[in-house]
Amino acid sequence: MGGSAAGAESFSNRLGSALAAKRHLCVGIDPHAPLLDDWGLPNDASGAERMGREVIAAAAGVAACVKPQIAFFERFGSAGFAALERVLADARAAGVLVIADVKRGDIGSSFAAYAEAWLAPGSPLEADAMTVTAYQGFGSLGGAFDLVRAHGKGLFVLAATSNPEAGEVQRARRADGRSVARAMVDDALAFESPADTHVSSVGVVLGATLTLADFGIDVALPSARPALPVLAPGFGHQGARIEDAASIFGGLGWALLANESRSILSGGASGLAERVRARSAAIGEALAHGTSTRP
């Protein structure tokens, strides 16, 4: 059942169970034009829907979660959102955790409305977690915290991203000497999740192609409790190797979600399930042997 069902487990508990079972793969759903063409699908909402639903079927019970990139649906307008709603409905029916990659950020009632759209039980766009930006300050995310606490949802706050334009802002020093990126990690760590969970409801996005020390981020956090979930784009097509995850993320590695999209989606629907299964197993084994144990 989806995350909004009465009595359903929270995002953090479901994610914790997946990680304990060595499922660390987050499969990106990125139906951009070249990939749709690779799949022999039209570059329209119907093609995006077909790809998304195929990924859900392949990921169920194998990957830790999926991450639809909303921009690739949004570009088709209302038809794209209708397609996405059907993809999300498939995920809820299959019990697949969904991180909506929406990168929303605003203040007051505006951000609360974004949170309601993507996290409120019963919303057509309901996901289990969403990516957010806190450029206006971590407190600006307050409009989502009630949904996170009351309905067992999750947030992933952008902290250190791999695009070259981000470094100047994310490495900038605040008055207290911490980098902006480090402050995002610290604020996420300070979020009070339920005492009985092993994984926090609020995590961060950290690029796997980065040297995190350059951003002032200390990865020696094996004692963090509950563990800080880390959504890490950059593996696969972008060049980061999962075998290097221990040196990249250190003590953050237990709750690592390795996001891969193009490396799995390229090649079309044929063999998709086998590629998801193979990458999930390889990532799980690499992290089991290379990173810290459960905090």
N, C-alpha and C positions, 0 to 999 in steps of 0.2 A: 504494500500500500504506500501511497505517497506520504510526504511529511505532514500533511494537514489532517490526516485521519485521526479520529479520537483514539488516544492511547498509543499512537505511533511513537517510535523512538525518535529522539532528537537527531539533528544533523550531526552533532558532535559525537554522540554515541554510535551512530551508524558508521561514521567515518572511522572512529576508533576500532570498531569491529573489522572493518575492511583492512586497516593498516596492520592490525594484529594478525590477520590472515595473509600478510605480505602482499596485499594489493595496493600498490602505490601509483598505478598508471591513471592519469587523467586524460581521457581522449578528447581532443578538441574537435568540435563540429564547425568547420569553416567552409561553407559552401560558396567560395569565391569562383569567379568565372573560369579560370584555368582548371581547377579541380572538377567543376561540374562538367567541363568538356572532356576531361580525362575519364570521367564516369559515363560518358555518352548521354549526359542529361542536359536539358535546356537550361539556359542561364535565366531562370525565372523562379517564381515562388514554388512552383510544382517540383522543379529540380532540387531546390534547397530542402523542401520537405522530404523528398524521396531519400536524399543523402542522410538527412538527420535521423529519419526513422530506421534506416539500415544500420547506422552507427549505434543507436539505442539497442537494437536487437543483438548486435555483435558484442556490445559491452556488458550486457546484463549478466551478473554473476561472475564476471571475469575482471573487469576494470574496477578501480575504486569509485570512479565518477566520470561524468562527461562534462564538457564545458562548451556550450554553444556560444559562438561569437555573434552577438546580436546584430552587429552592423551588417553582416552578410544576409540577414533576413530583413532588416529594417529598410535596406535599399529598395525593396520591392513594395514598400508602402503597406497598405492594409492587407493586401494578399500575402505579403511576407510575414506579417504578424499572425495572420490566421494559420499559415503553415507552421510557424513556430509553436503556436498553441497546440497543434496536433502532435508535434514532436515532444513537447513537454508532457502531454497527456499520455503518450506511449511510455515515457520514462516513469511517470508516477505508477502506471499500471504494472510495469516490470520491476518496480522497486529500485530503479537506478538513481543514484544521487546526481543531482544537477547543480552545477555552479553556473549561474547566468553571468556571462562575461559582459557586463553592461557599463562598468566603470562610471557609475553615477556619483555625483557630488554636488551639494548645494547647501542651503541653510534653511532652518526652520521648517515651515509647512511644506516647502517645495521638496526638500529631501524626504520628509515623511511620506509625501505622495509617491515618490520614486520607490521607497521601501515597501509601501502598500502594494504597488503594482507588481513587484517581483517577489515579495515574501509573504504577503497576507494569504492565509488559508482561503481557498475558494476562488482566488484570482485566476483568470484564464492564463496568466503568465507566471503562475506560482512556480518558483524554484526552491531548492533547499538552501541555497546560499547565493550571494551576489558579490561581484567585485565592486569596490567603491574607491573613490578618491577623497582625501581629506585635506586638500589644499587650503580650505578655509579653517582648518584646525580639527583635531580629532573629535572634539566636542560637537562639531557640526553633524556627526553621524548619529547623534542622539535620537533622531526620528526613527531609526531602525532598531534601537536597543530593546524597546518594548516587544517588538515582534521576535527578536532573537531570544529573549528570555521567556516570553509567554508561549511561543509556538515552536521552540526548538530549532530556530533557523541559524544561518551562519553568515559571516561577512569575511571578505578577504580584502585588506587594505593595501593599496599600492604603496610600497616602501622604496625598493630599489629596482628600477626597470632597466632593460638592456638597451633601449634606444639611446643613441649618443647624445641627443639633445637634453636628456634628463639629468645627466651628471651634474651640471652646473647648479641646478636647483636642489637636487636630492643630496648632494654633498655639502651644500651650504651650511654654515654653522649658526646655530641659534645663540641667544645670549648666554645660555647655560653651558655652551661649549659642545653640545651634541649636534651631530648632523641632523638634517631634517629626516633622512631615512632612518637613522637610529632612533629618533623620537617616535616615529611611527611604530617601530618594532616594540619599543618600551611601552607605549600606550596600549598596544595590542596585548602584550604580556600582562598588563595591569587589569585587563577586563576580567570581571569576576564571573566565571562560569560555575555551574553547579558543582558542588564538592565531590559528587560521585562520578564525574566524568574524567577520562584520561586525556581527552583532547579538548582544547578550548573551542568555544563557539566563534571566536574572532581570530583570524589568522592574517598572514601578510603575503604579498606577492614579492618574490625575490628572483631576479633573473639568474639563470644557471650559467650564463656566459660571463658573469661579473666576478671580480675579486671583491668580496663583501667588505674586507678590511678597508678598502679604499673609500667606502661609504661610512666608515666608523661603526660597522656592525660587528659585534663580537659573537662568533658562532659557538663559543664554548658555553652552551646552555643546557647540558644534559640533565640538570636538576630541576628544570622548569616543570611546574606541575600546576594545572594540567599542561600537556605539551602544546606548543604553539604550532598550529598547522601552517605549512609553507607551500604555497602554490608556486611552482617553479617552471616558467616557460623557458625555452632555450635548448631543451634536449632534442636529439634527432636531427631534423633538417637544419636547425640553426647552429649546430656544431658542438654543443656540449655533450660530453660522454657520461652516461649514467655510472660508469665505473669510477668516475672522478667525484661522485657526489659526496663522499666522505670528506675529501679535502676542500670541497666548495662550501658545504653546509655544516660540517662538524656535528655538534650536539643537536642541531636542528633537524638532523636527518631522519629521526624516527617518524616524525609526522610529516614527511615530505610527500607532496603530490607532484610527480614528474609529468608535466604536460607535453604531449606529443600530438601533432595534428597532421601536417603534410606528410611526414614519414610513414604514417599509418594509412592516411586516406589516399595517397598516390597509388595508382594501380587499379582504382575502381572498386566496384562492389565484389568482384570475383576475388576470393581469398581474403576478404576483409576480416572475417571472424578469426581466421588463422593468424593474421598479422596482429590483431589485438591480443590474442591468447599468447603469442610468442613474446611480444613486447612486455606484456604484463608479467609473465614469468621471469623474463630476463631482468627487469627492473626490480622485482621483488627479491630475487636472489642476490643481485648486486648490493642492494641496500641492507639486506639481512647480514651480509658478511662484511660490510664496510662502514656501517654507522653505529651510533649508540643504541643501546637497548631502551626499552620503555622506561620513562622516568618514574 
